[in-house]
Amino acid sequence: METMGKKVLILGAGTDQRQMYIAARDMGFTVIGVDKNPQAYSRDLADRFLNCSIVAYNEIIDALGSEVPDCIVSPAADITSMVLYDLCEYYNLEYKPSLSSSRASADKNYFLDLASNNGVKTPLHYKISEPNDLLFYARKIGYPVIIKPLDGQGSKGVSFVDNDSALKDAFQEALAYSIGGKAVIEEYISGVHYSAEWFRENGKTVFGVVSEKINSGAPYFGITQHLIPAPLSKNLNLEVKRTLDLLCDLFEIEGGPVNFDFILANENEIYLIEMGTRLAGNGMPELVKRSFGIDTYTMNLQIVTNQPVNELKKVNFKEFSALRLINADSDGIFSGISGLEELKKHPAFADIQIFKNPGNPVRAITRSAHKVGLVIMSHPDLAILREGLSLGENIIKVAVK
């Protein structure tokens, strides 16, 4: 195996990174994990664990010492994009993301500016660093608006604002999750939310899938459900592909995974929201594997080590698949989940993953990181799959003390 004995540095060791650790170990890598949480969920799968922040460039280098990674990956973590770029440069790795794509992943305003300047529809938007600018730009855009961290991820610090009095608190919430202390205020686009998992090799798209998303709605917009492949018309699928390929070329994405978020307004208007040069989180790779038979974690590792992407030989649509996050309705102490036995009898039920134990603290959903677990559904018949998702939404309840 070409990867046997090679060292992979994985930025992050939470629930969204665990399958990357498993894939790397299965491929024969020596796995070096990085996470500021000394009890990180996936720490047990690392051959070596660096207990430091995934955005602490100098700390990571100091902790590695004389050990040099052969490749670096950061699934489900936009905030690491510039650190990932800088580390690849520092160690002069064979695979390096482009500076433009790394910056676009870390700076939402930069992404929106460059995309809109090249003919791609985006929300009207402005970068905000001073609270005195809030009212001016909010009224220039027109309510409602979205305020979010310039460099945030996972719906952290995102707020829906529909009046002057809520601006200041929303701005402070955004800054609390911004590494650089800046926010973006943007036009609220009403429509259906989607994400796209795109893979590039030698400057060409070699695989792509679009997910239909459901979020928790205002004011936080935490993602609660994914369904793939999204049921789009043939013409819309072609337009999405054209738009995303244009963006990949624009941001010089030669290889590796890239994730896009967009909104479909008025049934056929595609508005790009943000991008990340990494694998999606929240179980998306598992859905891709169920629907198309390929392991995107393995494919990511094959691309960053310049191996043939053997996973592409397995692509064959099998069935629709979806996941729904299991969330608590209020903060408290987790004591159990009801409704699971009934849901397991549904023909679309596939799997369930629980990330909390009785006695653990849980929080009401304001972002996807607060999930208690997730349910996986899959079926060749989209109507039956949707029926199963609806049943789960109605009967799954998290008991909180």
The 8 nearest C-alpha neighbors of each residue, nearest first, counted from 0:
[[1, 3, 2, 26, 27, 4, 28, 5],
 [2, 0, 3, 306, 5, 27, 26, 4],
 [1, 3, 5, 0, 27, 28, 4, 26],
 [4, 2, 27, 0, 28, 5, 1, 26],
 [3, 5, 28, 29, 27, 2, 6, 1],
 [6, 4, 28, 2, 3, 29, 69, 7],
 [5, 7, 29, 68, 69, 28, 30, 4],
 [8, 6, 70, 30, 71, 68, 69, 31],
 [7, 9, 71, 31, 32, 68, 30, 70],
 [10, 8, 32, 72, 73, 71, 11, 31],
 [9, 11, 73, 33, 53, 32, 72, 8],
 [12, 10, 34, 33, 13, 9, 53, 16],
 [11, 13, 41, 16, 39, 34, 42, 40],
 [14, 12, 40, 16, 15, 41, 39, 11],
 [13, 15, 16, 17, 40, 41, 12, 354],
 [16, 14, 280, 13, 17, 281, 75, 282],
 [15, 17, 19, 13, 14, 12, 18, 74],
 [18, 16, 20, 41, 19, 14, 15, 21],
 [19, 17, 21, 20, 16, 22, 296, 15],
 [20, 18, 22, 21, 17, 16, 296, 23],
 [21, 19, 23, 17, 18, 22, 24, 44],
 [20, 22, 18, 24, 19, 23, 25, 17],
 [23, 21, 19, 25, 24, 20, 297, 18],
 [24, 22, 26, 20, 28, 25, 21, 19],
 [23, 25, 27, 21, 26, 28, 22, 20],
 [24, 26, 22, 23, 27, 21, 28, 20],
 [27, 25, 23, 24, 28, 22, 2, 3],
 [28, 26, 3, 24, 25, 2, 4, 23],
 [29, 27, 5, 24, 23, 4, 3, 6],
 [28, 30, 6, 4, 5, 46, 7, 27],
 [31, 29, 45, 46, 7, 28, 6, 32],
 [30, 32, 47, 8, 45, 48, 46, 7],
 [31, 33, 48, 9, 45, 8, 49, 30],
 [34, 32, 49, 10, 11, 48, 50, 53],
 [35, 33, 11, 36, 50, 51, 52, 12],
 [34, 36, 51, 52, 50, 37, 53, 33],
 [35, 37, 39, 38, 34, 50, 51, 52],
 [38, 36, 39, 50, 35, 34, 42, 51],
 [37, 39, 36, 40, 42, 41, 35, 34],
 [40, 38, 36, 42, 12, 37, 41, 13],
 [39, 41, 13, 42, 14, 12, 38, 17],
 [42, 40, 12, 17, 43, 39, 13, 44],
 [41, 43, 39, 44, 45, 40, 12, 48],
 [42, 44, 41, 45, 40, 46, 39, 48],
 [45, 43, 42, 41, 20, 46, 21, 30],
 [46, 44, 30, 47, 42, 32, 31, 43],
 [47, 45, 30, 31, 29, 44, 48, 32],
 [46, 48, 31, 45, 32, 30, 49, 29],
 [47, 49, 32, 31, 45, 33, 50, 42],
 [50, 48, 33, 51, 32, 62, 34, 47],
 [49, 51, 35, 34, 37, 33, 48, 36],
 [52, 50, 35, 34, 49, 33, 53, 58],
 [51, 53, 35, 55, 54, 34, 50, 33],
 [52, 54, 10, 55, 34, 33, 11, 79],
 [55, 53, 52, 79, 56, 82, 78, 81],
 [56, 54, 52, 58, 53, 57, 59, 51],
 [55, 57, 59, 58, 54, 82, 60, 86],
 [56, 58, 60, 59, 55, 61, 62, 54],
 [59, 57, 61, 55, 60, 56, 62, 51],
 [58, 60, 62, 56, 57, 61, 63, 55],
 [59, 61, 57, 63, 62, 58, 64, 56],
 [62, 60, 58, 64, 59, 63, 57, 65],
 [61, 63, 59, 64, 60, 58, 49, 51],
 [64, 62, 60, 66, 61, 59, 65, 67],
 [63, 65, 61, 62, 66, 60, 67, 59],
 [64, 66, 63, 67, 61, 60, 62, 68],
 [65, 67, 63, 64, 68, 6, 62, 60],
 [66, 68, 65, 69, 90, 63, 6, 64],
 [69, 67, 6, 70, 7, 8, 66, 71],
 [68, 70, 6, 7, 5, 67, 92, 71],
 [71, 69, 7, 68, 303, 8, 304, 92],
 [70, 72, 8, 7, 9, 68, 73, 83],
 [73, 71, 9, 74, 10, 8, 70, 7],
 [72, 74, 10, 9, 76, 277, 75, 11],
 [73, 75, 278, 277, 76, 16, 72, 279],
 [74, 76, 280, 279, 278, 277, 15, 73],
 [77, 75, 78, 74, 79, 73, 152, 277],
 [78, 76, 79, 80, 275, 104, 152, 105],
 [77, 79, 76, 80, 105, 151, 150, 152],
 [80, 78, 82, 77, 54, 81, 83, 76],
 [79, 81, 83, 101, 82, 77, 78, 105],
 [82, 80, 84, 83, 101, 79, 85, 102],
 [83, 81, 85, 79, 84, 80, 56, 54],
 [84, 82, 80, 86, 81, 85, 79, 87],
 [83, 85, 81, 87, 82, 86, 96, 80],
 [84, 86, 82, 88, 87, 83, 89, 81],
 [87, 85, 89, 83, 88, 84, 82, 90],
 [86, 88, 92, 84, 90, 85, 89, 91],
 [89, 87, 91, 85, 86, 90, 84, 92],
 [88, 90, 86, 91, 87, 85, 92, 84],
 [89, 91, 87, 92, 88, 86, 67, 68],
 [92, 90, 88, 89, 87, 93, 86, 95],
 [93, 91, 87, 94, 90, 95, 69, 70],
 [92, 94, 95, 91, 304, 305, 70, 303],
 [95, 93, 303, 92, 304, 96, 70, 305],
 [96, 94, 87, 97, 93, 92, 84, 88],
 [97, 95, 84, 98, 101, 94, 100, 252],
 [96, 98, 100, 99, 251, 101, 252, 95],
 [97, 99, 101, 100, 102, 96, 84, 81],
 [98, 100, 102, 250, 97, 101, 103, 251],
 [101, 99, 250, 103, 97, 102, 98, 104],
 [102, 100, 80, 98, 104, 103, 99, 81],
 [101, 103, 105, 99, 104, 100, 106, 98],
 [104, 102, 110, 100, 106, 101, 105, 109],
 [105, 103, 275, 101, 102, 274, 106, 77],
 [104, 106, 150, 102, 103, 78, 80, 77],
 [107, 105, 150, 103, 109, 108, 149, 104],
 [108, 106, 110, 149, 109, 273, 111, 103],
 [107, 109, 111, 110, 106, 112, 126, 183],
 [110, 108, 112, 106, 107, 111, 103, 113],
 [109, 111, 103, 107, 108, 113, 112, 114],
 [110, 112, 108, 114, 109, 113, 115, 107],
 [113, 111, 109, 115, 110, 114, 108, 116],
 [112, 114, 116, 110, 115, 111, 109, 117],
 [113, 115, 111, 117, 119, 116, 112, 110],
 [114, 116, 119, 117, 112, 118, 113, 120],
 [117, 115, 113, 114, 118, 112, 119, 111],
 [118, 116, 114, 115, 119, 113, 249, 112],
 [117, 119, 115, 116, 120, 114, 113, 121],
 [120, 118, 115, 114, 117, 121, 242, 116],
 [119, 121, 270, 115, 271, 118, 269, 122],
 [120, 122, 270, 271, 115, 111, 272, 119],
 [123, 121, 186, 124, 185, 270, 188, 120],
 [122, 124, 186, 185, 121, 140, 125, 184],
 [123, 125, 185, 184, 122, 186, 183, 126],
 [126, 124, 184, 183, 127, 185, 108, 136],
 [125, 127, 183, 182, 108, 184, 128, 124],
 [128, 126, 182, 183, 129, 181, 125, 132],
 [127, 129, 181, 182, 126, 130, 180, 132],
 [128, 130, 131, 132, 127, 133, 181, 182],
 [131, 129, 132, 133, 128, 167, 170, 127],
 [130, 132, 129, 133, 134, 135, 128, 127],
 [133, 131, 130, 135, 129, 134, 136, 127],
 [134, 132, 130, 136, 135, 131, 137, 166],
 [133, 135, 137, 136, 132, 138, 163, 131],
 [136, 134, 138, 132, 133, 137, 139, 131],
 [135, 137, 139, 138, 133, 134, 140, 132],
 [138, 136, 134, 140, 139, 135, 141, 133],
 [137, 139, 141, 140, 136, 135, 134, 142],
 [138, 140, 136, 137, 141, 135, 134, 142],
 [141, 139, 137, 138, 136, 186, 123, 142],
 [140, 142, 138, 139, 137, 143, 144, 186],
 [143, 141, 161, 144, 137, 140, 162, 138],
 [142, 144, 161, 160, 187, 141, 159, 186],
 [145, 143, 187, 186, 142, 160, 185, 159],
 [144, 146, 159, 185, 158, 184, 187, 160],
 [147, 145, 184, 158, 183, 157, 169, 185],
 [146, 148, 157, 173, 183, 182, 156, 149],
 [149, 147, 182, 173, 151, 177, 150, 174],
 [148, 150, 182, 183, 107, 181, 106, 151],
 [149, 151, 105, 106, 148, 177, 107, 78],
 [152, 150, 148, 177, 149, 176, 78, 155],
 [153, 151, 154, 155, 77, 78, 150, 76],
 [152, 154, 155, 367, 366, 151, 368, 221],
 [155, 153, 366, 157, 221, 152, 156, 220],
 [156, 154, 153, 157, 152, 366, 176, 151],
 [155, 157, 173, 172, 176, 147, 148, 154],
 [158, 156, 147, 154, 219, 155, 146, 173],
 [159, 157, 218, 146, 219, 145, 169, 160],
 [158, 160, 218, 145, 217, 144, 146, 161],
 [159, 161, 144, 143, 162, 145, 165, 158],
 [162, 160, 143, 142, 144, 159, 163, 165],
 [163, 161, 164, 165, 160, 142, 166, 143],
 [162, 164, 165, 166, 134, 161, 137, 160],
 [163, 165, 162, 166, 167, 168, 161, 160],
 [166, 164, 163, 168, 167, 162, 160, 169],
 [167, 165, 169, 163, 168, 164, 170, 160],
 [166, 168, 170, 169, 165, 171, 130, 164],
 [167, 169, 171, 170, 166, 165, 172, 164],
 [170, 168, 172, 166, 167, 171, 158, 173],
 [169, 171, 173, 167, 172, 168, 166, 174],
 [170, 172, 174, 168, 173, 169, 175, 167],
 [173, 171, 169, 156, 175, 170, 174, 168],
 [172, 174, 156, 148, 147, 170, 171, 175],
 [173, 175, 177, 171, 180, 176, 172, 148],
 [174, 176, 172, 173, 177, 171, 156, 180],
 [177, 175, 174, 173, 156, 151, 148, 155],
 [176, 178, 174, 148, 180, 179, 150, 151],
 [179, 177, 180, 176, 150, 151, 174, 181],
 [178, 180, 177, 181, 150, 149, 174, 182],
 [179, 181, 177, 174, 178, 128, 182, 175],
 [182, 180, 128, 149, 179, 127, 174, 177],
 [183, 181, 148, 149, 127, 147, 126, 173],
 [182, 184, 126, 149, 147, 127, 125, 146],
 [185, 183, 146, 125, 124, 145, 126, 182],
 [186, 184, 124, 145, 123, 144, 122, 183],
 [185, 187, 144, 122, 123, 140, 188, 124],
 [186, 188, 144, 145, 143, 185, 189, 122],
 [189, 187, 186, 190, 122, 264, 262, 270],
 [188, 190, 264, 187, 191, 262, 263, 265],
 [189, 191, 264, 263, 262, 188, 192, 265],
 [192, 190, 263, 262, 193, 264, 189, 212],
 [193, 191, 262, 212, 261, 211, 190, 263],
 [194, 192, 211, 212, 261, 210, 260, 262],
 [193, 195, 260, 210, 259, 209, 261, 211],
 [196, 194, 209, 259, 258, 208, 210, 197],
 [195, 197, 258, 208, 207, 257, 209, 259],
 [198, 196, 207, 257, 256, 206, 258, 195],
 [199, 197, 256, 206, 255, 204, 205, 207],
 [198, 200, 254, 204, 203, 255, 205, 202],
 [199, 201, 254, 203, 202, 253, 205, 204],
 [202, 200, 253, 203, 254, 199, 204, 252],
 [201, 203, 253, 200, 199, 254, 252, 204],
 [204, 202, 199, 200, 201, 205, 253, 254],
 [203, 205, 199, 198, 206, 200, 197, 202],
 [204, 206, 199, 198, 203, 200, 207, 311],
 [207, 205, 198, 204, 197, 208, 199, 311],
 [206, 208, 197, 196, 198, 209, 195, 205],
 [207, 209, 196, 195, 228, 210, 197, 206],
 [210, 208, 195, 229, 228, 194, 227, 196],
 [211, 209, 227, 229, 194, 226, 193, 228],
 [210, 212, 193, 229, 226, 225, 192, 227],
 [213, 211, 225, 193, 192, 224, 210, 214],
 [212, 214, 224, 223, 222, 225, 192, 215],
 [213, 215, 222, 223, 220, 221, 216, 212],
 [214, 216, 220, 221, 223, 222, 217, 219],
 [217, 215, 220, 214, 218, 219, 221, 213],
 [218, 216, 219, 220, 159, 215, 158, 160],
 [217, 219, 159, 158, 216, 220, 160, 157],
 [220, 218, 217, 158, 365, 157, 221, 216],
 [221, 219, 216, 215, 214, 217, 218, 222],
 [220, 222, 366, 215, 214, 367, 154, 219],
 [223, 221, 214, 367, 224, 213, 215, 220],
 [222, 224, 214, 324, 213, 323, 215, 221],
 [225, 223, 323, 213, 212, 322, 222, 324],
 [226, 224, 212, 321, 322, 211, 210, 213],
 [227, 225, 321, 211, 210, 320, 229, 228],
 [228, 226, 210, 229, 320, 319, 321, 209],
 [227, 229, 209, 210, 208, 230, 226, 319],
 [228, 230, 227, 211, 210, 209, 231, 226],
 [231, 229, 228, 232, 211, 227, 210, 209],
 [232, 230, 229, 235, 236, 233, 234, 228],
 [231, 233, 235, 234, 236, 230, 237, 229],
 [232, 234, 236, 235, 237, 231, 238, 230],
 [235, 233, 237, 236, 232, 238, 231, 239],
 [236, 234, 238, 232, 237, 233, 231, 239],
 [235, 237, 233, 239, 234, 238, 231, 232],
 [236, 238, 240, 234, 235, 239, 241, 233],
 [237, 239, 235, 241, 240, 236, 242, 234],
 [240, 238, 236, 242, 237, 241, 235, 243],
 [241, 239, 237, 243, 238, 242, 244, 236],
 [240, 242, 238, 244, 239, 243, 237, 245],
 [243, 241, 245, 239, 240, 244, 238, 246],
 [242, 244, 246, 240, 245, 241, 239, 247],
 [245, 243, 247, 241, 246, 242, 240, 248],
 [244, 246, 242, 248, 243, 247, 249, 241],
 [247, 245, 249, 243, 248, 244, 250, 242],
 [248, 246, 244, 252, 250, 249, 245, 251],
 [247, 249, 251, 245, 246, 250, 252, 244],
 [248, 250, 246, 247, 251, 245, 252, 114],
 [249, 251, 100, 99, 247, 248, 252, 246],
 [252, 250, 248, 249, 253, 247, 97, 100],
 [253, 251, 247, 250, 254, 248, 97, 202],
 [252, 254, 202, 201, 251, 200, 199, 203],
 [255, 253, 199, 200, 252, 201, 202, 302],
 [254, 256, 199, 198, 302, 299, 200, 303],
 [257, 255, 198, 277, 197, 278, 276, 199],
 [256, 258, 276, 277, 197, 275, 196, 198],
 [257, 259, 196, 275, 274, 195, 197, 279],
 [260, 258, 274, 195, 194, 273, 275, 261],
 [261, 259, 194, 273, 272, 193, 274, 271],
 [260, 262, 271, 272, 193, 270, 192, 194],
 [263, 261, 192, 270, 191, 269, 190, 193],
 [262, 264, 269, 191, 190, 268, 266, 267],
 [265, 263, 190, 268, 266, 262, 189, 267],
 [264, 266, 267, 268, 263, 190, 189, 269],
 [267, 265, 264, 263, 268, 190, 191, 269],
 [266, 268, 265, 263, 264, 269, 235, 238],
 [269, 267, 264, 263, 265, 266, 270, 262],
 [270, 268, 263, 262, 267, 271, 120, 264],
 [271, 269, 121, 120, 262, 261, 263, 272],
 [272, 270, 261, 121, 273, 260, 120, 269],
 [271, 273, 261, 260, 121, 270, 111, 274],
 [274, 272, 260, 259, 271, 107, 110, 275],
 [273, 275, 259, 258, 104, 260, 276, 103],
 [276, 274, 104, 258, 277, 257, 77, 259],
 [275, 277, 257, 256, 258, 104, 100, 101],
 [278, 276, 257, 256, 74, 275, 75, 73],
 [279, 277, 74, 75, 256, 258, 257, 280],
 [278, 280, 75, 283, 258, 277, 74, 196],
 [279, 281, 75, 15, 282, 283, 278, 74],
 [282, 280, 283, 15, 279, 367, 75, 324],
 [281, 283, 285, 280, 284, 286, 15, 322],
 [282, 284, 286, 285, 281, 280, 279, 287],
 [285, 283, 287, 286, 282, 295, 288, 294],
 [286, 284, 288, 282, 283, 287, 289, 294],
 [285, 287, 289, 283, 288, 284, 320, 290],
 [288, 286, 284, 290, 285, 289, 291, 283],
 [287, 289, 292, 293, 285, 286, 291, 294],
 [290, 288, 286, 287, 292, 291, 285, 320],
 [289, 291, 318, 287, 317, 288, 316, 319],
 [292, 290, 316, 315, 314, 288, 287, 293],
 [291, 293, 288, 289, 314, 290, 313, 315],
 [294, 292, 288, 310, 291, 313, 314, 295],
 [293, 295, 288, 297, 296, 298, 310, 292],
 [294, 296, 298, 297, 284, 299, 293, 288],
 [297, 295, 299, 298, 294, 19, 22, 300],
 [296, 298, 300, 295, 299, 294, 22, 301],
 [297, 299, 295, 301, 296, 300, 310, 308],
 [300, 298, 296, 302, 297, 301, 295, 255],
 [301, 299, 297, 303, 298, 302, 304, 296],
 [300, 302, 306, 298, 304, 299, 303, 308],
 [301, 303, 305, 299, 304, 300, 255, 306],
 [304, 302, 300, 94, 305, 301, 70, 299],
 [303, 305, 301, 302, 306, 300, 70, 94],
 [306, 304, 302, 303, 301, 307, 94, 93],
 [305, 307, 301, 304, 302, 308, 303, 1],
 [306, 308, 309, 301, 305, 302, 310, 304],
 [309, 307, 310, 301, 311, 298, 306, 302],
 [310, 308, 311, 307, 312, 298, 313, 301],
 [309, 311, 312, 308, 313, 293, 298, 294],
 [312, 310, 313, 309, 314, 308, 293, 206],
 [311, 313, 310, 309, 314, 308, 293, 315],
 [314, 312, 311, 310, 293, 292, 315, 291],
 [315, 313, 291, 311, 312, 292, 293, 316],
 [314, 316, 291, 313, 317, 292, 290, 293],
 [317, 315, 291, 290, 318, 314, 292, 319],
 [316, 318, 290, 291, 315, 379, 319, 289],
 [319, 317, 379, 290, 378, 316, 320, 377],
 [318, 320, 378, 377, 379, 290, 227, 381],
 [321, 319, 377, 227, 376, 286, 226, 290],
 [322, 320, 226, 376, 225, 375, 377, 227],
 [321, 323, 375, 374, 225, 224, 376, 373],
 [322, 324, 224, 374, 373, 223, 325, 225],
 [323, 325, 373, 223, 372, 370, 326, 224],
 [326, 324, 372, 373, 371, 370, 323, 327],
 [327, 325, 370, 371, 364, 324, 328, 363],
 [326, 328, 363, 397, 329, 362, 364, 361],
 [329, 327, 363, 326, 364, 330, 397, 362],
 [330, 328, 363, 327, 362, 331, 399, 364],
 [329, 331, 362, 363, 361, 327, 328, 332],
 [332, 330, 399, 361, 400, 360, 329, 333],
 [331, 333, 360, 400, 399, 358, 359, 361],
 [332, 334, 399, 357, 358, 359, 360, 361],
 [333, 335, 357, 398, 399, 358, 332, 400],
 [336, 334, 398, 333, 397, 357, 337, 399],
 [337, 335, 397, 396, 398, 338, 395, 339],
 [336, 338, 396, 339, 395, 397, 335, 394],
 [339, 337, 395, 394, 341, 340, 342, 396],
 [338, 340, 342, 341, 337, 343, 395, 336],
 [341, 339, 343, 342, 338, 344, 337, 345],
 [340, 342, 339, 343, 344, 338, 345, 394],
 [341, 343, 339, 344, 340, 345, 391, 338],
 [342, 344, 340, 341, 345, 348, 339, 349],
 [343, 345, 342, 341, 346, 340, 348, 347],
 [344, 346, 348, 343, 347, 342, 387, 341],
 [347, 345, 348, 344, 378, 387, 383, 343],
 [348, 346, 377, 376, 378, 345, 384, 387],
 [347, 349, 376, 345, 343, 346, 350, 377],
 [350, 348, 376, 375, 377, 347, 351, 374],
 [351, 349, 375, 374, 348, 352, 376, 343],
 [350, 352, 374, 373, 375, 353, 349, 372],
 [351, 353, 372, 373, 374, 354, 350, 375],
 [354, 352, 372, 355, 371, 373, 351, 356],
 [353, 355, 372, 371, 352, 356, 14, 370],
 [356, 354, 371, 353, 359, 357, 372, 333],
 [355, 357, 359, 358, 354, 333, 334, 353],
 [358, 356, 334, 333, 359, 335, 355, 332],
 [357, 359, 333, 332, 356, 334, 360, 355],
 [358, 360, 333, 357, 356, 332, 355, 361],
 [359, 361, 332, 331, 333, 358, 362, 330],
 [362, 360, 331, 330, 332, 333, 359, 327],
 [363, 361, 330, 369, 329, 364, 327, 331],
 [362, 364, 329, 328, 327, 330, 365, 326],
 [365, 363, 366, 369, 326, 362, 327, 367],
 [364, 366, 219, 221, 363, 367, 369, 220],
 [367, 365, 221, 154, 368, 364, 369, 155],
 [366, 368, 369, 221, 370, 222, 153, 364],
 [369, 367, 366, 370, 153, 364, 365, 281],
 [370, 368, 367, 364, 366, 362, 371, 363],
 [369, 371, 326, 372, 368, 367, 325, 324],
 [372, 370, 326, 325, 354, 355, 353, 369],
 [373, 371, 353, 325, 354, 352, 370, 324],
 [372, 374, 324, 325, 352, 323, 351, 322],
 [373, 375, 351, 323, 322, 350, 324, 352],
 [374, 376, 322, 350, 349, 321, 351, 348],
 [375, 377, 348, 349, 347, 321, 320, 322],
 [378, 376, 320, 347, 319, 349, 384, 321],
 [377, 379, 347, 380, 318, 319, 384, 320],
 [380, 378, 318, 319, 381, 317, 377, 384],
 [381, 379, 378, 383, 382, 384, 319, 318],
 [380, 382, 384, 383, 385, 379, 319, 378],
 [381, 383, 385, 384, 380, 386, 387, 378],
 [384, 382, 386, 385, 380, 381, 387, 347],
 [383, 385, 381, 387, 386, 382, 347, 378],
 [386, 384, 388, 382, 387, 383, 389, 381],
 [385, 387, 383, 389, 384, 388, 382, 390],
 [388, 386, 390, 384, 385, 389, 347, 391],
 [389, 387, 385, 391, 390, 386, 392, 384],
 [388, 390, 392, 386, 387, 391, 385, 393],
 [391, 389, 387, 393, 388, 392, 394, 386],
 [392, 390, 388, 394, 393, 389, 395, 387],
 [391, 393, 389, 390, 394, 395, 388, 323],
 [392, 394, 390, 391, 395, 389, 396, 388],
 [393, 395, 338, 391, 392, 390, 396, 337],
 [396, 394, 338, 391, 337, 392, 393, 339],
 [395, 397, 337, 336, 394, 398, 338, 327],
 [396, 398, 336, 327, 335, 399, 337, 326],
 [399, 397, 335, 334, 336, 333, 396, 400],
 [398, 400, 333, 332, 331, 334, 397, 327],
 [399, 332, 331, 333, 334, 398, 330, 358]]
